[in-house]
Amino acid sequence: MASNVPEINYCCEICGLEGLGEDELRTHTNNAHIEGQGVCPFCQLSAVSSAELLLHVNQAHLDYLTPELECNMGFIDDASPSDCSNSTNGESHYSPSIRFENQKCNNINLNLSSKSILNGDISPSKSSHGEGSPLRTSLNLKLRSPVPLLHCPMCTYTSVSPDELEEHINRQHFDLTSPSVGGCTGEVFACPLCFKAFDTAPDLELHVNIEHRDILSPASPSKTTCPVCSMVLDNDSEEAARHVESHFPAGSPLQVDKATLREREQREFELLRAQYGMDNQGNFREQSVTNMQRAVYAGEMSVSDYYERTLDLRAAESCGVDDGSSVTRNLVTKVRSFSNTSQNIVRILTCSSVDHYASSYGDRGWGCGYRNAQMLISSLLTHTGYNDKLYKLWQGQKPPRSSVPSISRLQNLIEQAWSQGFDIQGSEQLGSRLINTRKWIGATEVVTLLSFLRIRCLLIDFHTPTGPGGTHPELFRWVLKHFENSAAGEFTPPLYLQHQGHSRTIMGVEVHRDGTIALLVLDPSHSPMQMSQLLDTSSGSAAMRLLRKSEASMKARQYQVVAVVGMIDGDQQYQQSKILRGLRIPQDR
């Protein structure tokens, strides 16, 4: 049975050969243009390999292959170029007229520029462009239509990119304060959202912003997304809340009653206030009596010791002098001797003198700042000049010149400093009240106390770690340099060290054989029994572990150091000291 499918003839799109069947076209393309030697479809260049032919077409006929605009792409017309050429002095000049079908383009004359072909063997002066080239009707090329031009509905702006047009509308026509490009007379501007038209672009912009504001900037999206499973939900707040809560078990915090959460937060806040002594409940004397009673019930203290300590406490509170029940004296000499006998230590630098004051029954949990202030004052009292300044704090009383003020007296002195304008911000933070409270104090209050007593201090803030693993090598180097500068026989007081939640006293520094630095730190949390081990020759070397602190053991986020550097003599310097100033290390850039 004969087939009704008509036979289809093909044309080679490279050389223009017509009347080829499907198999013949494949054979011809392979023999003539792949394995064999090809012929340039534009200038009849032959006897070259396929690679050379490809190089030739890309170099000599690039205008045909990649024009800057598609409307500049030209093809040889159906008429032979030789029929349209005019011979002058034996040279042929050809300017083909180009016209695109179904496109409103003007006729464009192409003046083909001279280009060297391969090694200069063929040039347009010797062979006219397009001679022997395939007819346009024979080239079955699929040309891309030019991109349509997009017009702004509110002004005369045009663009071929939808994204650029959208950005233009959002920038130029978003609200009444945006500039408009329009303003051409005689032009009608139609609203893109309704049937109305306007004479000017500002009128159209005003109409869109007022009448269609719900479309341009809706008040709320019609759909919401679940933050847990990304499911699209209806714009129903209650339904959406129930869906989100369904992802959590019944005992999750989201299911707890809001009133219960508020009560728990309030309870935690009160506990935090009580921890820092901000609840105005209790004081040093009341806590001392309560904790001593508990010690009696626990068998840690006898009844006779309880009454004896109670009498001493009343006497100390009445005169403002510490009762000395938690002090350990004469530590510097012992510490130096133990460090000098250690083979691993090549250098030891300490303060001139210091006594250790431990937390007692009355200030356990909140009094470390006061105890470190007492350690610093105990060292300053051994110096004649500082002793004269400190003795004025007694204000008419005549206790021994070596007397260290009690915690209650220190609270009273800090309040007096606040009343005279020292550290107004710190006073406001603590409610301008310390007496009969358990409020914590820090480095700024110690500076305020000493400045009020006309003792000049430096406040150094090591506000960020400067070493790997959150360490503070800058702090260790600064402390070493501080004690080195004071090592020439001068009086050297200890350093007050503050960090989050606790404070301590630096009494010296050790340099080990491998170059590492260790700080010698007195901690108020160490009991008098622990500190007494340093006074015993047999247990002193082992007890040094209580004092030595390496870089690896000092990893708080921030440290503050208070250093005594002299005395305040003039009134101007005294008034300037009312405003706290600190040195930040490393310095801000």
C-alpha positions as CSV (number, residue, x, y, z in Angstrom):
1,M,0.0,0.0,0.0
2,A,1.5,3.3,-1.1
3,S,2.2,5.9,1.5
4,N,0.3,9.2,1.3
5,V,3.1,11.1,3.1
6,P,4.6,13.5,0.5
7,E,8.4,13.5,0.1
8,I,10.1,16.5,1.8
9,N,13.1,18.2,0.3
10,Y,15.6,19.9,2.6
11,C,18.0,22.8,2.0
12,C,21.5,23.0,3.6
13,E,21.6,26.0,5.8
14,I,25.4,26.3,5.5
15,C,26.0,26.3,1.8
16,G,22.4,26.7,0.4
17,L,22.3,23.4,-1.6
18,E,18.6,22.5,-2.2
19,G,16.6,19.4,-3.1
20,L,18.1,17.1,-0.6
21,G,16.3,14.3,1.2
22,E,16.7,13.7,4.9
23,D,19.5,11.1,4.5
24,E,21.1,13.0,1.7
25,L,21.2,16.2,3.9
26,R,23.0,14.3,6.7
27,T,25.5,12.8,4.3
28,H,26.1,16.1,2.6
29,T,26.6,18.0,5.9
30,N,29.0,15.3,7.2
31,N,31.1,15.1,4.0
32,A,31.0,18.8,2.9
33,H,31.1,20.6,6.2
34,I,32.5,18.3,8.9
35,E,34.9,15.7,7.5
36,G,35.6,17.5,4.3
37,Q,36.8,21.0,3.6
38,G,34.1,23.6,4.1
39,V,33.2,26.7,2.1
40,C,32.5,30.1,3.7
41,P,28.8,30.9,3.2
42,F,29.6,34.6,3.0
43,C,32.7,35.0,0.8
44,Q,33.3,31.5,-0.9
45,L,36.6,30.9,1.0
46,S,37.5,27.3,0.6
47,A,40.4,24.8,0.9
48,V,40.5,25.3,4.6
49,S,39.8,23.0,7.5
50,S,36.7,23.2,9.7
51,A,38.6,24.8,12.5
52,E,40.1,27.4,10.2
53,L,36.7,28.0,8.6
54,L,35.1,28.6,12.0
55,L,37.9,31.0,13.0
56,H,37.4,32.9,9.7
57,V,33.6,33.3,10.1
58,N,34.0,34.5,13.7
59,Q,36.6,37.1,12.7
60,A,35.6,38.3,9.2
61,H,31.8,38.0,9.4
62,L,31.1,38.8,13.0
63,D,28.7,41.6,11.9
64,Y,26.4,38.9,10.5
65,L,26.6,36.6,13.4
66,T,26.3,38.9,16.5
67,P,25.0,42.3,15.5
68,E,24.7,44.9,18.3
69,L,20.9,45.0,17.6
70,E,18.7,42.5,15.8
71,C,17.3,45.1,13.5
72,N,20.9,45.7,12.2
73,M,21.2,42.0,11.1
74,G,21.3,41.9,7.3
75,F,20.9,39.1,4.7
76,I,21.7,39.0,1.0
77,D,18.7,39.9,-0.9
78,D,17.3,37.5,-3.5
79,A,18.9,39.4,-6.3
80,S,22.5,38.5,-7.0
81,P,25.0,41.0,-5.6
82,S,26.8,41.2,-8.9
83,D,23.6,42.5,-10.5
84,C,23.4,45.4,-8.1
85,S,27.0,46.4,-8.0
86,N,28.5,49.3,-9.8
87,S,32.1,48.8,-11.1
88,T,34.5,51.7,-10.6
89,N,38.2,51.2,-11.4
90,G,37.7,47.5,-11.3
91,E,36.4,47.5,-7.7
92,S,33.1,46.3,-6.6
93,H,31.1,48.1,-3.9
94,Y,28.0,46.5,-2.4
95,S,25.5,48.1,-0.1
96,P,22.6,45.7,0.4
97,S,19.2,47.0,1.5
98,I,17.8,45.1,4.5
99,R,14.2,44.7,5.4
100,F,12.6,42.5,8.1
101,E,9.3,40.9,7.4
102,N,6.4,41.7,9.7
103,Q,8.6,44.3,11.4
104,K,8.2,48.1,11.1
105,C,11.8,48.8,10.5
106,N,13.3,51.3,8.0
107,N,15.7,50.2,5.4
108,I,19.3,50.2,6.7
109,N,22.4,50.3,4.6
110,L,25.2,48.3,5.9
111,N,28.8,49.4,5.1
112,L,30.9,46.4,5.7
113,S,34.2,47.3,7.2
114,S,37.4,45.8,6.0
115,K,38.8,42.9,8.1
116,S,41.7,40.7,7.5
117,I,40.8,37.0,7.0
118,L,43.1,34.4,8.3
119,N,46.6,35.5,7.3
120,G,45.5,38.4,5.1
121,D,45.0,36.2,2.0
122,I,41.5,37.3,1.4
123,S,40.1,40.9,2.0
124,P,36.9,42.7,1.1
125,S,38.9,44.7,-1.5
126,K,39.5,41.6,-3.5
127,S,36.2,39.8,-3.0
128,S,32.9,41.6,-2.3
129,H,31.0,40.6,0.8
130,G,28.2,38.1,0.2
131,E,29.4,36.9,-3.1
132,G,28.0,33.4,-3.5
133,S,26.3,33.6,-0.1
134,P,23.0,31.7,0.4
135,L,19.7,33.5,-0.3
136,R,17.8,34.7,2.7
137,T,14.8,32.5,1.7
138,S,17.2,29.5,1.9
139,L,18.4,30.2,5.4
140,N,15.8,28.8,7.7
141,L,16.9,30.8,10.7
142,K,14.7,31.4,13.7
143,L,15.3,35.0,14.7
144,R,14.1,36.3,18.1
145,S,11.6,39.0,17.9
146,P,12.7,42.3,19.5
147,V,11.7,42.8,23.1
148,P,8.5,44.9,23.4
149,L,8.8,48.3,25.0
150,L,7.0,48.7,28.3
151,H,5.4,52.0,29.2
152,C,4.8,53.4,32.6
153,P,1.0,53.9,33.1
154,M,1.6,57.2,35.1
155,C,4.2,59.0,33.0
156,T,6.2,58.8,29.8
157,Y,8.9,56.5,31.2
158,T,9.6,53.4,29.1
159,S,11.8,50.3,29.6
160,V,12.3,46.9,28.1
161,S,12.7,45.3,31.6
162,P,9.6,44.6,33.8
163,D,11.8,44.8,36.9
164,E,13.1,48.2,36.0
165,L,9.6,49.5,35.3
166,E,8.4,48.1,38.6
167,E,11.2,49.8,40.4
168,H,10.5,53.1,38.6
169,I,6.8,52.9,39.7
170,N,7.7,52.1,43.3
171,R,10.2,54.9,43.5
172,Q,8.6,57.7,41.5
173,H,4.9,57.1,42.1
174,F,4.7,55.5,45.6
175,D,3.2,58.5,47.4
176,L,2.5,62.2,47.1
177,T,5.9,63.2,48.2
178,S,7.6,61.3,45.3
179,P,8.6,63.3,42.2
180,S,6.7,62.7,39.0
181,V,8.3,62.5,35.6
182,G,5.1,63.3,33.7
183,G,3.8,66.7,32.8
184,C,3.6,66.5,29.0
185,T,0.7,68.5,27.7
186,G,-2.0,66.9,25.5
187,E,-1.3,63.4,26.9
188,V,-4.0,61.3,28.6
189,F,-3.0,59.1,31.6
190,A,-5.2,56.2,32.2
191,C,-5.5,54.5,35.6
192,P,-4.1,51.0,35.4
193,L,-6.6,49.8,38.1
194,C,-9.9,51.3,36.9
195,F,-11.5,53.0,33.9
196,K,-10.7,56.6,34.8
197,A,-8.3,58.8,32.9
198,F,-6.5,62.0,33.9
199,D,-4.7,64.9,32.1
200,T,-1.6,65.0,34.2
201,A,0.6,62.4,35.9
202,P,0.3,64.0,39.4
203,D,-3.5,63.7,39.2
204,L,-3.3,60.0,38.3
205,E,-0.8,59.4,41.1
206,L,-3.1,61.1,43.6
207,H,-6.0,59.0,42.4
208,V,-4.1,55.8,42.7
209,N,-2.7,56.5,46.2
210,I,-6.2,57.5,47.5
211,E,-8.7,55.2,45.7
212,H,-6.5,52.1,45.4
213,R,-4.3,52.3,48.5
214,D,-5.7,49.0,49.7
215,I,-4.3,47.3,46.6
216,L,-0.9,49.0,46.6
217,S,-0.3,48.6,50.3
218,P,-2.8,46.4,52.0
219,A,-3.2,46.7,55.7
220,S,-2.5,43.0,56.4
221,P,-1.8,40.0,54.3
222,S,-4.7,37.7,53.5
223,K,-2.6,34.7,54.5
224,T,-0.3,33.9,57.3
225,T,2.4,31.3,57.6
226,C,3.0,29.0,60.6
227,P,6.5,29.6,62.0
228,V,6.9,26.0,62.9
229,C,5.7,24.0,59.8
230,S,5.5,26.9,57.2
231,M,1.8,25.9,56.5
232,V,-0.3,28.7,55.0
233,L,-3.1,29.7,57.3
234,D,-6.2,31.8,57.0
235,N,-6.0,35.3,58.3
236,D,-7.7,34.4,61.6
237,S,-5.6,35.2,64.6
238,E,-7.3,32.8,67.0
239,E,-7.2,29.9,64.5
240,A,-3.6,30.6,63.7
241,A,-2.7,30.7,67.4
242,R,-4.4,27.4,68.0
243,H,-2.5,25.8,65.1
244,V,0.8,27.1,66.4
245,E,0.1,25.8,69.9
246,S,-0.8,22.4,68.5
247,H,2.9,21.9,67.7
248,F,3.8,22.0,71.4
249,P,3.1,19.4,74.1
250,A,0.6,20.1,76.8
251,G,3.3,21.0,79.4
252,S,5.1,23.5,77.2
253,P,5.4,27.1,78.3
254,L,2.9,28.2,75.6
255,Q,0.1,26.4,77.4
256,V,0.8,27.9,80.8
257,D,-1.7,30.5,81.9
258,K,-0.4,34.0,81.3
259,A,-1.2,35.0,84.9
260,T,1.0,32.2,86.2
261,L,3.8,33.3,83.9
262,R,3.6,36.8,85.3
263,E,3.6,35.6,88.8
264,R,6.7,33.4,88.2
265,E,8.5,36.3,86.5
266,Q,7.7,38.6,89.4
267,R,8.9,36.0,91.9
268,E,12.2,35.5,90.0
269,F,12.7,39.3,89.9
270,E,12.2,39.6,93.6
271,L,14.7,36.8,94.2
272,L,17.2,38.6,92.0
273,R,16.6,41.8,94.0
274,A,17.1,39.9,97.2
275,Q,20.3,38.3,95.9
276,Y,21.9,41.7,95.3
277,G,20.4,43.2,98.5
278,M,18.0,45.5,96.7
279,D,14.9,44.4,98.6
280,N,15.8,46.5,101.6
281,Q,15.4,43.5,103.9
282,G,18.0,42.9,106.6
283,N,21.4,44.4,107.3
284,F,24.8,43.3,108.6
285,R,23.8,43.1,112.3
286,E,20.5,41.2,111.7
287,Q,22.1,38.7,109.4
288,S,25.0,38.2,111.9
289,V,22.6,37.3,114.7
290,T,20.5,35.1,112.5
291,N,23.4,33.1,111.1
292,M,25.1,32.8,114.5
293,Q,21.9,31.3,115.9
294,R,21.8,28.8,113.1
295,A,25.5,27.9,113.8
296,V,24.5,27.3,117.5
297,Y,21.6,25.0,116.4
298,A,24.0,23.1,114.0
299,G,26.6,22.6,116.7
300,E,29.2,24.8,114.9
301,M,29.3,27.4,117.8
302,S,28.8,27.1,121.5
303,V,26.3,29.2,123.4
304,S,29.1,31.0,125.2
305,D,30.8,31.9,121.9
306,Y,27.5,33.1,120.6
307,Y,26.9,35.6,123.4
308,E,30.6,36.7,123.3
309,R,30.4,37.3,119.6
310,T,27.1,39.2,120.0
311,L,28.6,41.6,122.5
312,D,31.6,42.2,120.2
313,L,29.3,42.8,117.3
314,R,27.3,45.5,119.3
315,A,30.5,47.2,120.4
316,A,32.0,47.3,116.9
317,E,28.7,48.6,115.4
318,S,28.5,51.3,118.0
319,C,32.0,52.7,117.3
320,G,32.2,51.8,113.6
321,V,35.4,49.7,113.9
322,D,35.7,46.2,112.6
323,D,35.9,43.6,115.3
324,G,38.7,41.8,113.6
325,S,37.1,38.4,113.9
326,S,37.8,37.5,110.3
327,V,41.2,39.1,109.7
328,T,44.5,37.3,108.9
329,R,47.6,39.5,109.3
330,N,51.2,39.4,108.2
331,L,50.7,37.6,104.9
332,V,53.1,39.4,102.6
333,T,56.3,38.2,104.2
334,K,55.1,34.6,104.3
335,V,54.0,34.7,100.7
336,R,57.3,36.1,99.5
337,S,59.3,33.4,101.3
338,F,57.2,30.6,99.8
339,S,57.5,32.0,96.3
340,N,61.3,32.5,96.6
341,T,61.8,28.9,97.6
342,S,59.9,27.6,94.6
343,Q,62.2,26.5,91.8
344,N,59.7,27.3,89.1
345,I,59.4,31.0,90.0
346,V,62.1,33.4,88.8
347,R,60.5,36.6,90.0
348,I,58.0,37.7,92.7
349,L,56.5,41.2,93.1
350,T,54.1,42.1,95.9
351,C,52.4,45.0,97.6
352,S,54.0,46.5,100.7
353,S,51.5,45.1,103.1
354,V,48.0,43.8,103.3
355,D,45.7,41.9,105.7
356,H,43.1,39.4,104.6
357,Y,39.4,40.1,105.6
358,A,37.1,37.2,105.2
359,S,33.3,37.2,104.9
360,S,31.6,36.6,108.2
361,Y,28.2,35.6,109.4
362,G,26.8,39.1,108.8
363,D,27.9,39.7,105.2
364,R,28.2,36.2,103.7
365,G,26.8,36.4,100.1
366,W,26.9,40.1,99.6
367,G,29.8,41.8,101.4
368,C,32.8,40.9,99.2
369,G,33.1,44.5,98.0
370,Y,33.3,45.9,101.6
371,R,35.8,43.2,102.6
372,N,38.1,44.0,99.7
373,A,37.8,47.7,100.6
374,Q,38.9,46.8,104.1
375,M,42.0,44.9,102.7
376,L,43.0,48.0,100.6
377,I,42.5,50.3,103.6
378,S,44.5,48.0,105.9
379,S,47.5,48.5,103.5
380,L,47.0,52.2,103.2
381,L,47.0,52.6,107.0
382,T,50.6,51.5,107.1
383,H,51.7,54.6,105.1
384,T,51.9,57.8,107.0
385,G,50.4,60.1,104.3
386,Y,47.4,57.8,103.6
387,N,46.9,57.2,107.3
388,D,46.4,60.9,107.9
389,K,43.8,61.0,105.1
390,L,42.0,58.0,106.5
391,Y,42.0,59.1,110.1
392,K,39.7,62.0,109.2
393,L,36.9,59.6,108.4
394,W,36.3,59.1,112.1
395,Q,35.1,62.7,112.5
396,G,35.8,63.4,116.1
397,Q,36.2,59.8,117.3
398,K,39.7,58.8,118.5
399,P,40.1,55.1,117.8
400,P,43.6,53.6,117.3
401,R,45.2,54.9,114.0
402,S,45.4,51.3,112.7
403,S,41.6,50.8,113.1
404,V,39.8,49.5,110.0
405,P,36.2,50.8,109.5
406,S,33.4,48.3,109.8
407,I,31.0,47.5,107.0
408,S,28.3,49.8,108.5
409,R,30.8,52.7,108.7
410,L,31.9,52.1,105.1
411,Q,28.2,52.3,104.0
412,N,27.8,55.6,105.9
413,L,30.9,57.0,104.3
414,I,29.8,56.1,100.8
415,E,26.4,57.8,101.5
416,Q,28.2,60.9,102.6
417,A,30.2,61.0,99.4
418,W,27.0,60.7,97.4
419,S,25.5,63.6,99.3
420,Q,28.4,65.8,98.3
421,G,28.0,65.0,94.6
422,F,30.4,62.0,94.1
423,D,29.2,59.5,91.4
424,I,25.6,60.8,91.0
425,Q,24.7,58.0,88.5
426,G,26.0,55.3,90.8
427,S,24.0,56.8,93.7
428,E,20.8,56.8,91.6
429,Q,21.3,53.2,90.6
430,L,21.5,52.1,94.3
431,G,18.7,54.4,95.4
432,S,21.1,56.7,97.3
433,R,20.9,54.4,100.2
434,L,23.3,51.8,101.7
435,I,23.0,52.0,105.5
436,N,21.2,49.1,107.0
437,T,20.9,47.3,103.7
438,R,22.6,44.3,102.0
439,K,23.2,46.0,98.7
440,W,26.3,45.1,96.8
441,I,29.1,47.5,96.0
442,G,31.6,47.4,93.2
443,A,34.7,49.2,91.8
444,T,32.9,52.5,91.3
445,E,31.8,52.7,94.9
446,V,35.4,52.0,96.1
447,V,36.7,54.8,93.9
448,T,33.9,57.1,95.3
449,L,34.9,56.2,98.9
450,L,38.6,56.8,98.4
451,S,38.1,60.0,96.4
452,F,35.9,61.3,99.1
453,L,38.8,60.7,101.5
454,R,41.1,62.6,99.2
455,I,42.9,59.5,97.9
456,R,43.5,59.6,94.1
457,C,42.6,56.4,92.2
458,L,42.7,55.0,88.7
459,L,39.8,52.9,87.4
460,I,40.9,50.6,84.6
461,D,38.3,48.7,82.6
462,F,39.4,45.5,80.8
463,H,36.1,45.4,79.0
464,T,36.7,42.5,76.6
465,P,39.0,39.4,76.5
466,T,42.2,40.0,74.6
467,G,43.5,36.4,74.3
468,P,42.4,33.0,73.0
469,G,39.6,31.2,74.9
470,G,38.3,34.3,76.6
471,T,41.5,35.0,78.5
472,H,42.9,38.5,79.5
473,P,46.6,38.6,78.8
474,E,46.4,42.4,78.7
475,L,45.2,42.4,82.4
476,F,48.2,40.2,83.5
477,R,50.7,42.4,81.6
478,W,49.2,45.6,83.1
479,V,49.4,44.2,86.6
480,L,53.0,43.1,86.1
481,K,54.0,46.5,84.8
482,H,52.1,48.2,87.7
483,F,54.1,46.3,90.4
484,E,57.4,46.7,88.4
485,N,57.0,50.5,88.4
486,S,56.5,50.5,92.2
487,A,59.3,48.1,93.0
488,A,62.0,50.7,93.6
489,G,61.5,50.8,97.4
490,E,58.3,52.8,97.2
491,F,55.1,52.1,99.0
492,T,52.9,49.8,96.9
493,P,49.3,49.2,97.9
494,P,47.3,46.2,96.5
495,L,44.8,46.3,93.7
496,Y,41.1,46.0,93.9
497,L,39.8,43.5,91.3
498,Q,36.1,43.4,90.3
499,H,34.2,41.1,87.9
500,Q,30.7,40.0,87.5
501,G,29.2,38.8,90.8
502,H,32.4,38.9,92.9
503,S,35.5,41.0,93.8
504,R,38.9,40.2,95.0
505,T,42.3,41.8,95.9
506,I,45.5,41.4,94.0
507,M,48.4,41.4,96.4
508,G,51.2,40.6,93.9
509,V,52.4,38.8,90.8
510,E,54.8,35.9,90.0
511,V,56.8,35.3,86.8
512,H,57.4,31.7,86.2
513,R,60.5,30.1,84.5
514,D,58.6,29.5,81.2
515,G,57.6,33.2,81.0
516,T,54.0,32.8,82.2
517,I,52.5,35.2,84.7
518,A,50.4,34.3,87.8
519,L,48.5,36.7,89.9
520,L,48.5,36.4,93.7
521,V,44.8,37.0,94.6
522,L,43.2,37.3,98.1
523,D,39.6,36.1,98.1
524,P,37.1,37.2,100.9
525,S,35.4,33.8,100.4
526,H,38.4,32.0,101.9
527,S,37.9,31.5,105.6
528,P,40.4,32.5,108.3
529,M,41.2,28.8,108.8
530,Q,42.2,28.4,105.2
531,M,44.3,31.6,105.2
532,S,46.0,30.5,108.5
533,Q,47.7,27.7,106.5
534,L,49.9,30.4,104.9
535,L,51.3,31.2,108.3
536,D,52.4,27.7,108.9
537,T,55.7,26.6,107.3
538,S,54.7,23.0,106.8
539,S,51.4,23.8,105.0
540,G,52.2,27.2,103.4
541,S,53.6,26.0,100.1
542,A,50.5,23.9,99.5
543,A,48.2,26.7,100.6
544,M,49.7,29.0,97.9
545,R,47.3,27.3,95.5
546,L,44.6,29.5,97.1
547,L,46.4,32.6,95.8
548,R,47.9,31.7,92.5
549,K,45.7,32.5,89.5
550,S,46.8,31.8,85.9
551,E,45.3,33.2,82.7
552,A,43.3,30.1,82.2
553,S,41.5,30.6,85.5
554,M,40.6,34.2,84.8
555,K,38.0,34.1,82.1
556,A,35.3,36.5,83.2
557,R,33.9,38.6,80.4
558,Q,35.0,41.9,82.0
559,Y,37.4,43.0,84.8
560,Q,37.8,46.3,86.5
561,V,40.8,47.3,88.6
562,V,41.1,50.1,91.1
563,A,44.7,51.3,91.7
564,V,45.7,53.9,94.3
565,V,48.2,56.3,92.7
566,G,48.5,59.2,95.2
567,M,46.7,61.8,97.2
568,I,44.3,64.6,96.3
569,D,45.7,68.0,97.6
570,G,44.0,70.8,95.7
571,D,40.3,71.7,95.8
572,Q,40.1,71.8,92.0
573,Q,41.4,68.2,91.7
574,Y,39.0,67.2,94.5
575,Q,36.0,68.6,92.6
576,Q,37.1,66.9,89.4
577,S,37.2,63.6,91.2
578,K,33.5,63.7,91.8
579,I,33.0,62.6,88.2
580,L,34.3,59.1,87.7
581,R,36.6,58.5,84.7
582,G,38.1,55.2,83.7
583,L,40.7,53.9,81.2
584,R,39.5,51.2,78.8
585,I,41.9,48.5,77.8
586,P,42.1,47.7,74.9
587,Q,41.3,51.3,74.0
588,D,38.3,51.9,71.7
589,R,39.2,52.5,68.1
